[in-house]
Amino acid sequence: MNSIDDLLRRSLTAPVRDAVEASSLARTRAALDLVIGTEPAPIRRRVWRRKLQVGVGLLPAAAVGLLVVVISVGAVLFIHGRPRTRSAISDPPTATALIGRLSVLARPQTGADRLPDRVTNHWAQLTHETQAGRLFPRLTRLVLSQGKVKLYLAVVAPSTDPYSPWTPEDGDQVTVIEVGPTGTSATQAIPAKALSDADIVSLIAPPGPFREAVGTGTAFALSIVPDSVARTSWFYSAKGYDTRINVPVHNNLAITGAGSRYPTGKVDATWYTDSGKPIRTNNSLIEEAQAASQRRRYRQDLQIAKAQKHSAAAEILKAFAVFSFDRPAGTRLPDGLIISKPPLDQLPLGVLSFAEATPGRRFALDLRDVRRVQAPSGLSMYILPGTSGLCVAQTGVFEIRDSPAQAAGAGFGCTQKLSSALLHGSGIISGTARHQTDYGIVPRAHPITTVSLKGGRSRTLRPSDGVYIERS
Amino acid sequence: MDPRSDRELIRGSVTSPTLFGEVFDRHGRVIFRYLRRRVGEDAAADITSEVFTRAFRDRSRLSTANDSALPWLLGIATNLLRMEHRTEYRRVRAYARAAHQTDLSDGVNIDDRLDAAAARGVLLTALELLSVRQRDVLLLSAWGELSPAEIAVALSLRPGTVRSELHRARARVASHLAAQAPHLVPDQDPIA
């Protein structure tokens, strides 16, 4: 070993955190397994979770005058629900598994522990957000009362929501419910087995944008912890700064008020006993569950896509140059874009989910004729032709704003009418406060388009082969 | 463990894609650690995923004579890193901020670790002085533990070019060390 190399190796390094490394590698392997299209070994059943700090604000591409329906990632997830048939449940863990680990649930319920009727009676309205099942009114306990805000720990039946990372087989779940003067909200419910994952940290605030509640005493970051935990330590990045905080535990809840540097991404947490000894945890449970959930949805969506009978309108396929590229491996254009025709089993989950009919979309999409456009920058989009219109989709695993939750999905813009599609094409704008990216497609007959840039500027494009990915 | 070489596995994976998983099992950790040193844990996980996805998709075009796929994979990783230069820059700055902090808990020779910690800031500045190619070559050698011939495969360069770039990079780092922190200059010939 050369001595300079050796010095570099010794000096510029950091301790390898085995658990983090193992978790990252397992996720990566699972992502690869998805690409390969195989069934991974059980222990590696995880799916890639990108930590994109991308606020996915998808705006109508008004500048190009298109009829564009832009649906946010959250909306995609929301409308995606469909009935699932499940195998018979064999003795899933019941509430007793939770009570055994959360002593606050074991104490007798008092009047103060009961949720107000207005919450109990309208619980179903909350369950879309919390992916929680039926509430057990006797298994609610008041765990924090601060000002006009009350927090309850509550046991709920497992959800059948396909987007829940947990399955009914995981058993009953526990959630934290915040009841305040302006409404009720709840954290994503978790089953007993997830009480070994220290990294599950939730944000809770009254209904509405979380950031607006920050600093008002009504917004909290919290984690439900089992009885042996006396203190937790959280490490996370917020606003570009690494932050480490000690979070005290009270009533099986590690909780802290959310200040300006609240955790918006993954929290790396450690639990400690009374004596200060770290507690061994398995901090990949939620990721494994999310991965399994995504695999289930992927398999189901692939099946639906394979069974589809309809085809894209011939006019659409003819009107756009992009559909003349048929190589699965892709063709590189002079401007660096690569256009490929991915087979069904290589489409990401976010695109596969378009196989289903969705409210508001009046035409079906033909996923066998999808094209992928990759820019040299690494950005990419999918063009989905339909029976009467077409869609442009940008896929990824997104962080959901004001939530530590993440989900695979796609932001998309669709031009629904055949005449509009043939005249204008379609497009979407994706961006954050600092960057904006225009994705779009224009027809051969009208190959020029104008995209609006940040700051009120605009740019006229004549994209080669009718597709563009413009970042500004 | 599959007795086949990486090359055989990758060729076989063209018709039996599942074979490619073994390539990840063999080299995923090395790639992740290399990337982790360059851009930090979060970005490393991201890029590792991308490395293997690209490698899988390009597997039919693999034309290396090497039995090991590691140089090829590290080459993809290095190319992807160029798109992540901002992340790497932030990482370098983070190292610089931490340069005065020393973790002595590892139990290895404390003098060595103090030297290493003291060297951080100077080394980081030295790395920033290198061209992108020199830095890639040097770090593939130091952190990727590739030989010059393997680096040549990774970066699609001639072996002679790699040797000269490696020589220049080490000389530049050594010269910067000599000027800024002479006590840290390694005893042995830094260029060897």
Interface residues (C-beta under 8 A of the other chain):
Chain A: N2 S3 I4 D5 D6 L7 L8 R9 R10 S11 L12 T13 A14 P15 V16 R17 V20 E21 S24 L25 R27 T28 R29 A31 L32 D33 V35 I36 G37 T38 P40 W48 R50 K51 K266 A329 S377 G378
Chain B: P17 T18 F20 G21 F24 D25 G28 R29 F32 R33 R36 R37 E41 D42 A44 A45 D46 T48 S49 F52 T53 F56 R57 M83 Y95 D103 D106 D112 R113 A116 A117 A119 R120 L123 L124 L138 L139 S141 A142 W143 R170 V173 A174 L177 L184 P186 D187 Q188 D189 P190 I191 A192
